[in-house]
Amino acid sequence: MVQKFQSPVRVYKYPFELVMKAYERRFPTCPQMPIVLDCEIIKDESLENGAKRNTSRRCKLAVEAPYIFKKLIGVDFVFFLQHNYLDMGNRTLSIEAVNESFSSRIEIFERCRYYSHPDNSEWTCFDQTATLDIKNFFGFEHSMEKMGMKQYTQTTLKGKEIIEYFIGQLREEGITHVDRWTPPADAPKSPVLDPAPDQHHDIMLDGDFIARSLGQLTPMQESKLLELRKMLDGVDDLERLPSYQTILRFLAARDWHVSQAFAMLCDSLRWRREHRIDALLEEYTAPAVVVEHFPGGWHHHDKDGRPVYILRLGHMDVKGLLKSLGMEGLLRLALHICEEGIQKINESAERLEKPVLNWSLLVDLEGLSMRHLWRPGIKALLYIIETVERNYPETMGRVLVVRAPRVFPIAWTIVSAFIDEHTRSKFLFYGPDCVHMRDGLAQYLDEEVVPDFLGGPCKTMIHEGGLVPKTLYKMNSLEEDHDDDVAAVELPATASAAESIAPAKRLSTIIQHDHQNLYKSVELKAGFSHELLIRNEDPKSVLTWDFDVMRNDLHFTLYRVTQELPEKNDAAVSYFDLQDFVEGVNYFREEPTLICRHKESVQGSHVMHHNDSYLMHWFSPSGAQLNVFYEVLSSVNYKGSMTSLQSAFSSNSSAASSVQSR
């Protein structure tokens, strides 16, 4: 059980010689470190005319542990050996400390360095590493590990405070300068060592940089940040090292597990290289369909300085954009937004001179309906979410979802299952009165930047969205696909006008067509119908559907059937041909008949409360083509949201439990 700790570079804005004079005053004890009971010098030698000094101390430390623990191990204090190697010529002090007590059971090794700042000789740097290897400790290995982490955190926090305290003490005594060591005139010169390679970084990770650019981190988090940064030095094929802000995001995304964050970050850097992501901001040109029909754009900043992106999702033609751009085109648009977000985050941090690490998203859901749950659109959205979470972790600071309609819970239930739990916690939901309600948008946005479409004073440059003309589609329309791939099958009978009023007595022959592995295509002759029977064994599960109507109108109805129905071997036979099949007795109309027009897309859902069969029925008065997908969503997916779903559905019709949208 080995634990490694590493602190970032700490900078003292004092010359090395003054820091050393302050450092000497912390021995044998100092008030800031009451855990140190005594330090005895066991070796002290001066070398090379005073240029070097080696000092060893035996330090007695109090055991900070619960009383019962100290009784079990039988000690109240432990001993450490500390070895100091001071080189005044090269202006460095190296410190090594190891435990003497329980050394056969625990190995504690700490290395610290003070050295002249590589870019400013009037400043002094300090860094610190430690390892804790617990081999066997009376069965208390985990407790010792926790105490070791606690002790490292405390000593790291106290270190700078101690030096500052004694420099202040020296100042009170009138000592503000200590001359640099110079060798005697006749002494041979000691070689001047080059600074250690790891002292040089593009940006030195010191306390000031952390506070200015990364925010408040614990010493343990600082240690892990530096550990991951140094691991990246060993990666051969990196074109450039990621920023500390990026490293921090990947660490946070993996709950500060360094090895997991390293693997995730390396995969992402490889992905960026393979897809030329670093050149995306320069190379990407928004297609005309995005310029004219994509309802999203950047809009000022929130109260924390985060850039705000507005997406009017309820106004988005998901199907039109996907058919115009394709899956990869839509992903490219999303990645361009993410890259812009990183750029705007950095600009905001520089302008405000404080840490800004992520951006905010405001999603307007006015106009959202079941048409947005078009299956290929959901598939594309989940693909984008997966790609963004894998490569842009922790860039989303807050998501404000406004004007959420009553149909929203079903959409959220489907999508949220694919969003990381930590990211889900950043979502805040508001109804129509999001501006004036208590704890509304005013908590996060200044009044003057609230968008005008929400009742605020600030005009936005964001497009209203709207339907994408089919002339912009890159892929074939549904009508074209089906005309090419589906042939009508002649049936021997012709329905009368009277038959067209009641449920149809004959069914067309079904021709299955695989449209993106999701949809089935059906040709219906005039007076014929198509039926799908769903046997429900999961009360409160949700039946959802999405279908397109081509060439002529269709009538759609959903029934609930209480009797056991036989399997059908003849597609030309309807369940309504069965003897004694009577509405109100053994079947019930769950949804009123909906007349679906040519070229319309219809989406809907229904909470199946009963342990019965449900019959989806389409009737064609004059011949039509149907392209249909349906799915049953398990009731377990709706824990905590079923009430919202039911209240949403019950307000739409007397049939009481569905929403349909065109």
C-alpha positions as CSV (number, residue, x, y, z in Angstrom):
1,M,0.0,0.0,0.0
2,V,2.1,2.9,-1.3
3,Q,0.8,6.5,-1.3
4,K,2.7,9.2,-3.2
5,F,2.3,12.9,-2.5
6,Q,3.6,15.9,-4.4
7,S,3.2,19.6,-3.8
8,P,3.3,22.3,-6.5
9,V,6.2,24.8,-6.6
10,R,5.8,27.4,-3.8
11,V,7.4,30.8,-4.4
12,Y,8.8,33.0,-1.7
13,K,9.4,36.5,-2.9
14,Y,12.6,36.8,-0.9
15,P,16.2,36.0,-1.8
16,F,17.4,32.5,-1.1
17,E,19.9,33.6,1.6
18,L,17.1,35.4,3.6
19,V,14.8,32.3,3.3
20,M,17.7,30.1,4.7
21,K,18.2,32.4,7.7
22,A,14.4,32.2,8.4
23,Y,14.5,28.4,7.9
24,E,17.2,27.9,10.5
25,R,15.0,29.6,13.1
26,R,12.4,26.8,13.0
27,F,14.8,24.5,14.9
28,P,14.7,22.8,17.4
29,T,11.0,23.7,17.7
30,C,8.6,26.4,16.5
31,P,5.1,27.4,17.7
32,Q,3.5,26.7,14.3
33,M,4.4,23.0,14.4
34,P,3.6,21.8,17.9
35,I,3.8,18.2,16.6
36,V,7.6,18.6,16.6
37,L,8.7,18.2,20.2
38,D,12.5,18.4,19.7
39,C,15.2,18.2,17.1
40,E,18.7,17.0,18.1
41,I,21.6,17.7,15.8
42,I,23.5,14.4,15.3
43,K,25.9,15.5,12.6
44,D,26.9,18.9,11.2
45,E,29.8,19.5,8.8
46,S,31.0,22.4,6.7
47,L,32.7,21.7,3.3
48,E,34.5,23.5,0.6
49,N,35.3,26.7,2.5
50,G,31.8,27.0,3.8
51,A,30.1,26.6,0.4
52,K,28.4,23.5,1.5
53,R,26.9,22.3,4.8
54,N,25.5,18.9,5.7
55,T,23.3,18.6,8.8
56,S,21.5,15.6,10.2
57,R,18.9,15.8,13.0
58,R,16.9,13.3,15.0
59,C,13.4,14.8,15.4
60,K,10.9,13.7,18.1
61,L,7.3,14.0,16.9
62,A,4.1,13.7,18.8
63,V,1.7,11.0,17.6
64,E,-1.5,12.7,16.5
65,A,-4.0,9.9,16.8
66,P,-7.0,8.8,18.9
67,Y,-6.1,7.8,22.5
68,I,-7.1,4.1,21.9
69,F,-4.9,3.9,18.9
70,K,-1.9,5.2,20.8
71,K,-2.5,2.7,23.5
72,L,-2.7,-0.1,21.0
73,I,0.7,0.7,19.4
74,G,2.2,1.6,22.8
75,V,3.8,4.9,22.0
76,D,3.0,8.6,22.3
77,F,5.7,9.9,20.0
78,V,7.9,8.7,17.1
79,F,11.4,9.6,15.8
80,F,12.4,10.8,12.3
81,L,15.8,11.4,10.8
82,Q,16.3,14.5,8.7
83,H,19.3,15.2,6.4
84,N,19.9,18.6,5.0
85,Y,22.3,19.3,2.2
86,L,22.9,23.1,1.8
87,D,24.9,24.4,-1.3
88,M,25.3,28.2,-0.9
89,G,27.3,28.4,-4.1
90,N,24.5,27.0,-6.2
91,R,21.8,28.4,-3.8
92,T,20.0,25.1,-3.1
93,L,19.0,23.2,0.0
94,S,17.9,19.6,-0.4
95,I,16.2,17.9,2.6
96,E,15.5,14.2,3.1
97,A,13.5,12.8,6.0
98,V,12.8,9.1,6.9
99,N,11.1,7.5,9.8
100,E,13.2,5.7,12.4
101,S,10.3,4.4,14.5
102,F,8.4,1.4,13.1
103,S,10.7,1.4,10.0
104,S,10.2,-2.4,9.5
105,R,6.4,-1.8,9.2
106,I,6.2,1.6,7.6
107,E,8.5,3.5,5.2
108,I,8.0,7.2,5.1
109,F,10.3,9.2,2.8
110,E,10.0,12.9,2.2
111,R,12.2,15.1,0.0
112,C,12.0,18.9,-0.1
113,R,14.0,21.5,-2.0
114,Y,14.6,25.2,-1.7
115,Y,16.3,26.8,-4.7
116,S,16.7,30.1,-6.4
117,H,13.9,31.0,-8.8
118,P,15.1,30.2,-12.4
119,D,13.6,33.4,-13.8
120,N,14.1,35.8,-10.8
121,S,17.2,35.5,-8.7
122,E,15.6,37.5,-5.9
123,W,12.9,34.9,-5.3
124,T,13.1,31.4,-3.9
125,C,11.2,28.3,-4.9
126,F,10.2,25.3,-2.8
127,D,8.8,21.9,-3.8
128,Q,8.0,18.8,-1.8
129,T,7.4,15.1,-2.5
130,A,6.7,12.2,-0.1
131,T,5.9,8.5,-0.2
132,L,4.1,6.4,2.4
133,D,4.6,2.6,2.1
134,I,2.6,0.7,4.8
135,K,3.7,-2.9,4.9
136,N,2.0,-4.1,8.1
137,F,0.8,-2.1,11.0
138,F,-1.1,-4.2,13.5
139,G,-4.2,-4.4,11.1
140,F,-4.5,-0.6,11.1
141,E,-3.0,0.0,7.6
142,H,-6.0,2.0,6.3
143,S,-6.1,4.2,9.4
144,M,-2.4,4.9,9.1
145,E,-2.8,5.8,5.4
146,K,-5.5,8.3,6.4
147,M,-3.4,9.8,9.1
148,G,-0.4,10.1,6.7
149,M,-2.5,12.0,4.2
150,K,-3.8,14.3,7.0
151,Q,-0.3,14.9,8.3
152,Y,1.1,15.7,4.8
153,T,-1.7,18.2,4.2
154,Q,-1.1,19.9,7.5
155,T,2.6,20.2,7.1
156,T,2.2,21.5,3.5
157,L,-0.2,24.2,4.6
158,K,2.0,25.2,7.5
159,G,5.3,25.3,5.6
160,K,4.9,28.7,3.9
161,E,3.3,30.2,7.0
162,I,6.4,29.2,9.1
163,I,8.9,30.8,6.7
164,E,6.8,34.0,6.4
165,Y,6.6,34.1,10.3
166,F,10.3,34.0,10.8
167,I,11.0,36.4,7.9
168,G,8.6,38.8,9.7
169,Q,10.6,38.2,12.9
170,L,13.8,39.0,11.1
171,R,12.3,42.2,9.7
172,E,11.3,43.3,13.2
173,E,15.0,42.8,14.2
174,G,16.0,45.0,11.3
175,I,17.3,42.1,9.1
176,T,15.9,42.4,5.6
177,H,19.0,41.4,3.6
178,V,21.6,38.6,3.8
179,D,24.6,38.8,1.6
180,R,25.2,36.0,-0.9
181,W,28.0,33.6,-0.1
182,T,31.2,34.3,-1.9
183,P,34.3,32.0,-1.9
184,P,37.6,33.2,-0.5
185,A,39.8,34.8,-3.2
186,D,42.3,31.9,-3.1
187,A,39.7,29.1,-3.0
188,P,39.1,26.9,-6.0
189,K,35.7,27.5,-7.5
190,S,33.0,25.0,-7.0
191,P,31.2,23.9,-10.2
192,V,27.8,25.7,-10.7
193,L,25.1,23.2,-11.4
194,D,22.5,23.6,-14.0
195,P,19.0,23.8,-12.6
196,A,17.2,20.4,-12.4
197,P,15.2,19.8,-15.6
198,D,11.9,19.6,-13.8
199,Q,12.4,23.2,-12.5
200,H,11.5,24.5,-16.0
201,H,7.9,24.5,-17.2
202,D,6.1,26.6,-19.7
203,I,4.3,28.0,-16.6
204,M,5.6,27.5,-13.1
205,L,3.0,25.8,-10.9
206,D,3.3,28.0,-7.9
207,G,0.8,29.1,-5.3
208,D,0.2,32.5,-7.0
209,F,-0.5,30.8,-10.4
210,I,-2.9,28.3,-8.7
211,A,-4.8,31.0,-6.9
212,R,-5.0,33.2,-10.0
213,S,-5.7,30.5,-12.6
214,L,-7.0,27.3,-11.0
215,G,-8.9,28.4,-7.9
216,Q,-8.7,26.9,-4.4
217,L,-7.1,23.5,-4.3
218,T,-6.3,21.3,-1.3
219,P,-2.6,20.3,-0.9
220,M,-3.6,16.8,-1.9
221,Q,-5.2,18.0,-5.1
222,E,-2.2,20.2,-5.9
223,S,0.0,17.1,-5.4
224,K,-2.1,15.0,-7.8
225,L,-2.1,17.8,-10.4
226,L,1.6,18.0,-10.4
227,E,2.0,14.2,-10.5
228,L,-0.2,14.0,-13.6
229,R,1.6,16.9,-15.2
230,K,4.9,15.1,-14.8
231,M,3.5,11.9,-16.1
232,L,2.8,13.7,-19.4
233,D,6.5,14.5,-19.7
234,G,7.0,10.8,-20.5
235,V,4.5,10.7,-23.4
236,D,6.6,10.7,-26.6
237,D,4.1,11.6,-29.2
238,L,2.6,14.8,-27.7
239,E,2.7,17.8,-30.0
240,R,2.2,20.1,-27.1
241,L,1.4,19.7,-23.4
242,P,-2.1,20.5,-22.3
243,S,-2.6,23.5,-20.0
244,Y,-2.9,23.0,-16.2
245,Q,-6.5,24.0,-16.5
246,T,-7.1,21.1,-18.9
247,I,-5.2,18.7,-16.6
248,L,-7.3,19.8,-13.7
249,R,-10.5,19.2,-15.6
250,F,-9.5,15.6,-16.4
251,L,-8.5,14.9,-12.8
252,A,-11.8,16.3,-11.5
253,A,-13.7,14.1,-14.0
254,R,-12.0,11.0,-12.7
255,D,-12.5,12.0,-9.0
256,W,-8.7,12.8,-8.6
257,H,-7.6,9.2,-9.5
258,V,-4.3,10.1,-11.3
259,S,-3.9,6.9,-13.3
260,Q,-7.5,7.0,-14.6
261,A,-7.2,10.7,-15.5
262,F,-3.9,10.0,-17.3
263,A,-5.5,7.3,-19.4
264,M,-8.5,9.5,-20.2
265,L,-6.4,12.5,-21.1
266,C,-4.0,10.5,-23.3
267,D,-7.0,9.0,-25.2
268,S,-8.4,12.5,-25.7
269,L,-5.1,14.0,-26.9
270,R,-4.8,11.2,-29.4
271,W,-8.3,11.8,-30.5
272,R,-7.6,15.5,-31.0
273,R,-4.6,14.8,-33.1
274,E,-6.4,12.3,-35.3
275,H,-9.3,14.6,-35.9
276,R,-7.3,17.9,-36.2
277,I,-9.3,19.4,-33.3
278,D,-6.6,22.0,-32.6
279,A,-7.2,23.5,-36.1
280,L,-11.0,23.4,-35.8
281,L,-11.5,27.1,-34.9
282,E,-9.5,28.2,-37.9
283,E,-10.8,25.6,-40.4
284,Y,-14.5,25.3,-39.6
285,T,-17.0,27.3,-41.6
286,A,-20.6,27.0,-40.6
287,P,-22.8,25.5,-43.3
288,A,-25.7,27.7,-44.6
289,V,-28.3,25.5,-42.8
290,V,-26.5,26.2,-39.5
291,V,-26.4,30.0,-40.2
292,E,-30.0,30.1,-41.2
293,H,-31.7,27.5,-39.0
294,F,-29.6,26.6,-35.9
295,P,-31.1,28.3,-32.8
296,G,-27.9,28.7,-30.7
297,G,-25.2,31.2,-30.0
298,W,-23.0,32.9,-27.3
299,H,-24.6,35.5,-25.1
300,H,-22.6,37.6,-22.6
301,H,-21.5,36.1,-19.2
302,D,-23.2,34.9,-16.0
303,K,-22.5,36.4,-12.6
304,D,-19.5,34.1,-12.0
305,G,-17.8,35.3,-15.3
306,R,-18.7,32.2,-17.2
307,P,-19.5,32.6,-20.9
308,V,-23.1,31.8,-21.6
309,Y,-24.3,29.7,-24.6
310,I,-28.0,29.8,-25.4
311,L,-29.7,26.9,-27.2
312,R,-33.4,27.3,-28.1
313,L,-33.9,23.6,-28.3
314,G,-37.7,23.9,-28.6
315,H,-37.3,25.8,-31.8
316,M,-34.8,23.4,-33.3
317,D,-35.8,21.2,-36.3
318,V,-33.8,18.1,-35.1
319,K,-34.8,16.0,-38.1
320,G,-34.1,18.7,-40.6
321,L,-30.7,19.5,-39.2
322,L,-29.7,15.9,-38.9
323,K,-30.8,15.2,-42.5
324,S,-29.0,18.3,-43.7
325,L,-25.7,17.9,-41.8
326,G,-25.5,14.2,-41.1
327,M,-24.3,12.7,-37.8
328,E,-20.7,13.8,-38.3
329,G,-21.7,17.3,-39.4
330,L,-23.8,17.8,-36.3
331,L,-21.0,16.5,-34.2
332,R,-18.5,18.9,-35.9
333,L,-20.8,21.8,-35.0
334,A,-21.0,20.7,-31.4
335,L,-17.2,20.4,-31.2
336,H,-16.8,23.8,-32.7
337,I,-19.0,25.2,-30.0
338,C,-16.9,23.4,-27.3
339,E,-13.7,24.8,-28.8
340,E,-15.2,28.3,-28.8
341,G,-16.2,27.7,-25.2
342,I,-12.6,26.9,-24.1
343,Q,-11.4,30.1,-26.0
344,K,-14.0,32.3,-24.3
345,I,-13.3,30.7,-20.9
346,N,-9.6,31.7,-21.2
347,E,-10.5,35.2,-22.4
348,S,-12.9,35.7,-19.5
349,A,-10.3,34.5,-17.0
350,E,-7.7,36.9,-18.4
351,R,-10.2,39.8,-18.5
352,L,-11.4,39.2,-14.9
353,E,-8.0,38.2,-13.6
354,K,-9.6,35.3,-11.7
355,P,-10.1,31.6,-12.3
356,V,-12.8,30.8,-14.8
357,L,-12.8,27.1,-15.8
358,N,-16.1,26.4,-17.5
359,W,-19.0,27.9,-19.3
360,S,-22.8,28.0,-18.7
361,L,-25.5,26.7,-21.0
362,L,-29.0,28.2,-21.1
363,V,-31.5,25.8,-22.8
364,D,-34.9,27.3,-23.8
365,L,-37.5,24.5,-24.2
366,E,-40.5,26.5,-25.3
367,G,-42.0,24.6,-28.2
368,L,-40.5,21.3,-27.1
369,S,-42.8,18.4,-28.1
370,M,-42.6,14.7,-28.7
371,R,-41.3,15.4,-32.3
372,H,-38.0,16.2,-30.6
373,L,-37.8,12.6,-29.5
374,W,-37.3,11.4,-33.1
375,R,-35.2,8.3,-32.6
376,P,-32.3,9.1,-35.0
377,G,-32.2,12.6,-33.4
378,I,-31.9,11.1,-29.9
379,K,-29.2,8.7,-31.2
380,A,-27.2,11.6,-32.6
381,L,-27.6,13.6,-29.3
382,L,-26.4,10.7,-27.2
383,Y,-23.4,10.2,-29.6
384,I,-22.5,13.9,-29.2
385,I,-22.9,13.8,-25.4
386,E,-20.6,10.8,-25.2
387,T,-18.0,12.4,-27.4
388,V,-18.1,15.7,-25.5
389,E,-18.0,14.1,-22.0
390,R,-15.0,12.0,-23.0
391,N,-13.0,14.9,-24.4
392,Y,-14.3,18.1,-22.7
393,P,-14.9,17.0,-19.1
394,E,-15.8,19.6,-16.5
395,T,-16.1,22.4,-19.1
396,M,-19.8,22.8,-18.3
397,G,-20.3,24.8,-15.1
398,R,-24.0,25.2,-15.0
399,V,-27.0,24.3,-17.2
400,L,-30.1,26.5,-16.9
401,V,-33.1,24.8,-18.4
402,V,-36.0,27.3,-18.8
403,R,-39.6,27.1,-19.8
404,A,-39.7,23.3,-19.5
405,P,-43.0,22.1,-20.8
406,R,-45.0,19.3,-19.3
407,V,-43.7,16.8,-21.8
408,F,-40.1,17.4,-20.8
409,P,-39.8,14.7,-18.1
410,I,-39.9,11.9,-20.7
411,A,-37.2,13.5,-22.8
412,W,-35.0,14.1,-19.7
413,T,-35.5,10.6,-18.5
414,I,-34.2,9.2,-21.8
415,V,-31.2,11.6,-22.1
416,S,-30.1,11.9,-18.5
417,A,-29.3,8.2,-18.3
418,F,-26.4,8.9,-20.6
419,I,-25.1,12.0,-18.8
420,D,-22.5,11.7,-16.1
421,E,-23.9,11.9,-12.6
422,H,-21.7,14.8,-11.6
423,T,-22.8,16.7,-14.8
424,R,-26.5,16.0,-14.1
425,S,-26.1,17.7,-10.7
426,K,-25.3,21.0,-12.6
427,F,-28.8,21.1,-14.3
428,L,-31.3,23.6,-12.9
429,F,-34.9,23.5,-14.2
430,Y,-37.4,26.4,-14.4
431,G,-40.9,26.7,-15.6
432,P,-42.4,29.6,-17.7
433,D,-41.9,32.3,-15.1
434,C,-38.1,31.8,-14.8
435,V,-37.3,35.5,-14.7
436,H,-39.6,36.8,-12.0
437,M,-39.8,33.8,-9.7
438,R,-37.8,33.6,-6.5
439,D,-34.5,31.9,-7.0
440,G,-35.0,32.3,-10.7
441,L,-32.5,33.4,-13.4
442,A,-31.7,36.6,-11.5
443,Q,-29.7,34.4,-9.2
444,Y,-27.2,33.6,-12.0
445,L,-27.6,36.3,-14.7
446,D,-27.4,40.0,-14.3
447,E,-30.8,41.6,-15.1
448,E,-29.4,43.6,-18.1
449,V,-28.3,40.4,-19.9
450,V,-31.5,38.4,-19.5
451,P,-32.6,37.5,-23.1
452,D,-35.5,39.4,-24.6
453,F,-37.4,36.1,-25.4
454,L,-37.5,35.5,-21.7
455,G,-38.9,38.9,-20.9
456,G,-35.5,40.5,-20.3
457,P,-34.1,43.7,-21.8
458,C,-31.2,42.2,-23.8
459,K,-31.6,41.4,-27.5
460,T,-29.9,38.3,-28.8
461,M,-28.4,37.6,-32.2
462,I,-29.6,34.0,-32.0
463,H,-31.6,32.6,-34.9
464,E,-35.2,31.6,-34.2
465,G,-34.7,28.2,-35.8
466,G,-37.7,26.8,-37.6
467,L,-38.2,24.1,-40.1
468,V,-35.3,23.3,-42.4
469,P,-36.4,23.2,-46.1
470,K,-36.1,19.7,-47.6
471,T,-34.1,21.2,-50.4
472,L,-31.2,21.4,-47.9
473,Y,-31.3,17.7,-47.0
474,K,-28.2,15.8,-47.9
475,M,-29.8,12.4,-47.4
476,N,-32.8,11.2,-49.3
477,S,-36.2,12.1,-47.8
478,L,-38.3,9.3,-46.3
479,E,-40.6,9.5,-49.3
480,E,-37.8,9.0,-51.7
481,D,-36.3,6.1,-49.7
482,H,-39.6,4.3,-49.6
483,D,-40.5,4.9,-53.2
484,D,-37.3,3.2,-54.2
485,D,-37.3,0.3,-51.8
486,V,-40.9,-0.6,-51.1
487,A,-43.2,-2.1,-53.6
488,A,-47.0,-2.2,-53.1
489,V,-48.6,-5.6,-53.0
490,E,-52.0,-5.9,-54.7
491,L,-54.8,-7.4,-52.4
492,P,-57.8,-9.2,-53.9
493,A,-60.5,-7.2,-52.1
494,T,-61.6,-3.6,-52.2
495,A,-63.0,-1.8,-49.2
496,S,-66.4,-0.1,-49.4
497,A,-67.1,3.4,-48.1
498,A,-68.9,1.9,-45.1
499,E,-65.9,-0.2,-44.2
500,S,-63.7,2.8,-44.3
501,I,-65.7,4.4,-41.5
502,A,-65.4,1.5,-39.0
503,P,-62.1,-0.1,-38.2
504,A,-60.8,-1.7,-41.4
505,K,-61.6,-5.3,-41.9
506,R,-58.6,-6.1,-44.1
507,L,-54.9,-5.4,-43.6
508,S,-52.3,-4.7,-46.2
509,T,-49.4,-7.1,-46.7
510,I,-46.5,-5.7,-44.7
511,I,-43.2,-4.9,-46.4
512,Q,-40.5,-4.4,-43.9
513,H,-37.9,-1.8,-44.7
514,D,-34.9,-1.1,-42.5
515,H,-34.5,2.7,-42.2
516,Q,-31.4,3.3,-40.1
517,N,-32.2,0.0,-38.3
518,L,-35.1,1.6,-36.5
519,Y,-38.2,2.0,-38.7
520,K,-40.5,-0.3,-40.6
521,S,-42.2,0.8,-43.8
522,V,-45.7,-0.3,-44.6
523,E,-47.7,0.1,-47.8
524,L,-51.5,0.4,-47.2
525,K,-54.0,0.1,-50.0
526,A,-57.2,2.1,-49.9
527,G,-59.6,0.9,-47.2
528,F,-56.9,-1.3,-45.5
529,S,-55.2,-0.9,-42.1
530,H,-52.1,-1.8,-40.2
531,E,-52.1,-3.0,-36.6
532,L,-49.3,-3.5,-34.0
533,L,-50.2,-5.5,-30.8
534,I,-48.1,-4.8,-27.7
535,R,-48.6,-7.2,-24.7
536,N,-47.9,-5.2,-21.5
537,E,-46.6,-7.0,-18.4
538,D,-45.1,-3.9,-16.8
539,P,-47.8,-1.5,-15.5
540,K,-46.8,2.1,-15.8
541,S,-44.4,1.5,-18.6
542,V,-44.5,4.0,-21.4
543,L,-45.3,3.2,-25.0
544,T,-43.7,5.8,-27.4
545,W,-44.1,6.1,-31.1
546,D,-42.8,8.1,-34.1
547,F,-44.2,7.7,-37.6
548,D,-44.3,9.5,-40.9
549,V,-47.2,9.6,-43.3
550,M,-46.7,9.8,-47.1
551,R,-48.9,10.2,-50.1
552,N,-52.3,10.3,-48.4
553,D,-53.9,10.7,-45.0
554,L,-54.0,8.0,-42.3
555,H,-56.2,7.6,-39.2
556,F,-54.4,6.6,-36.1
557,T,-56.0,5.2,-32.9
558,L,-54.7,3.4,-29.8
559,Y,-56.8,0.7,-28.1
560,R,-56.5,-1.3,-25.0
561,V,-57.6,-4.9,-25.2
562,T,-58.7,-6.9,-22.1
563,Q,-59.1,-10.3,-23.7
564,E,-56.4,-12.7,-24.8
565,L,-55.9,-12.3,-28.6
566,P,-54.6,-15.1,-30.8
567,E,-51.6,-14.9,-33.0
568,K,-52.4,-13.8,-36.6
569,N,-51.2,-15.9,-39.5
570,D,-52.9,-13.9,-42.2
571,A,-51.9,-10.2,-42.5
572,A,-55.2,-9.6,-44.3
573,V,-57.2,-10.4,-41.2
574,S,-57.9,-7.7,-38.6
575,Y,-58.4,-8.3,-34.9
576,F,-61.7,-6.4,-35.4
577,D,-62.8,-9.4,-37.5
578,L,-63.0,-11.5,-34.4
579,Q,-66.4,-12.5,-33.2
580,D,-67.8,-10.8,-30.1
581,F,-65.0,-8.2,-30.2
582,V,-67.0,-5.3,-28.8
583,E,-65.8,-1.8,-27.9
584,G,-66.5,-1.0,-24.3
585,V,-66.6,-4.7,-23.4
586,N,-63.3,-6.3,-24.3
587,Y,-61.5,-3.4,-26.0
588,F,-61.4,0.3,-25.2
589,R,-60.3,3.4,-27.1
590,E,-57.3,4.8,-25.1
591,E,-56.6,7.6,-27.6
592,P,-59.1,9.5,-29.7
593,T,-58.6,8.9,-33.5
594,L,-56.0,11.3,-34.9
595,I,-56.2,12.2,-38.6
596,C,-52.6,12.4,-39.9
597,R,-52.0,14.4,-43.0
598,H,-49.7,13.7,-45.9
599,K,-46.0,14.4,-45.1
600,E,-46.7,14.8,-41.4
601,S,-44.5,13.3,-38.7
602,V,-46.3,12.2,-35.6
603,Q,-44.8,11.5,-32.2
604,G,-46.6,10.4,-29.1
605,S,-46.5,8.4,-25.9
606,H,-48.9,6.7,-23.5
607,V,-48.5,5.4,-20.0
608,M,-49.8,1.8,-20.0
609,H,-51.4,1.6,-16.6
610,H,-52.9,-1.8,-17.1
611,N,-51.6,-5.4,-17.5
612,D,-53.4,-5.7,-20.8
613,S,-52.6,-5.6,-24.5
614,Y,-52.4,-2.4,-26.4
615,L,-53.3,-2.2,-30.1
616,M,-51.9,0.5,-32.4
617,H,-54.2,0.9,-35.4
618,W,-53.7,2.8,-38.6
619,F,-56.4,3.0,-41.3
620,S,-55.9,4.3,-44.8
621,P,-59.0,5.7,-46.5
622,S,-57.4,6.2,-49.9
623,G,-54.0,4.4,-49.8
624,A,-50.8,5.7,-48.1
625,Q,-47.4,4.8,-47.0
626,L,-46.4,4.5,-43.3
627,N,-42.9,4.6,-41.8
628,V,-43.2,3.7,-38.1
629,F,-41.0,3.1,-35.0
630,Y,-42.3,2.3,-31.5
631,E,-40.6,1.4,-28.2
632,V,-41.8,0.5,-24.7
633,L,-39.8,2.2,-22.0
634,S,-39.7,0.3,-18.7
635,S,-41.4,1.8,-15.6
636,V,-38.1,1.6,-13.7
637,N,-36.8,4.4,-15.9
638,Y,-39.3,6.8,-14.3
639,K,-38.5,6.6,-10.6
640,G,-39.1,10.0,-9.2
641,S,-40.6,11.4,-12.4
642,M,-43.7,9.3,-13.0
643,T,-45.9,11.9,-11.3
644,S,-44.6,14.6,-13.6
645,L,-45.2,12.4,-16.6
646,Q,-48.8,11.5,-15.6
647,S,-49.7,15.1,-14.8
648,A,-48.2,16.1,-18.2
649,F,-50.3,13.6,-20.1
650,S,-53.5,13.9,-18.2
651,S,-54.1,17.5,-19.2
652,N,-54.1,16.9,-22.9
653,S,-57.2,14.9,-23.5
654,S,-60.1,13.2,-21.9
655,A,-58.4,9.9,-22.8
656,A,-56.0,11.0,-20.1
657,S,-52.6,9.7,-20.5
658,S,-50.7,10.6,-23.7
659,V,-49.1,13.4,-25.6
660,Q,-49.1,13.6,-29.4
661,S,-47.2,16.0,-31.5
662,R,-46.9,16.8,-35.1
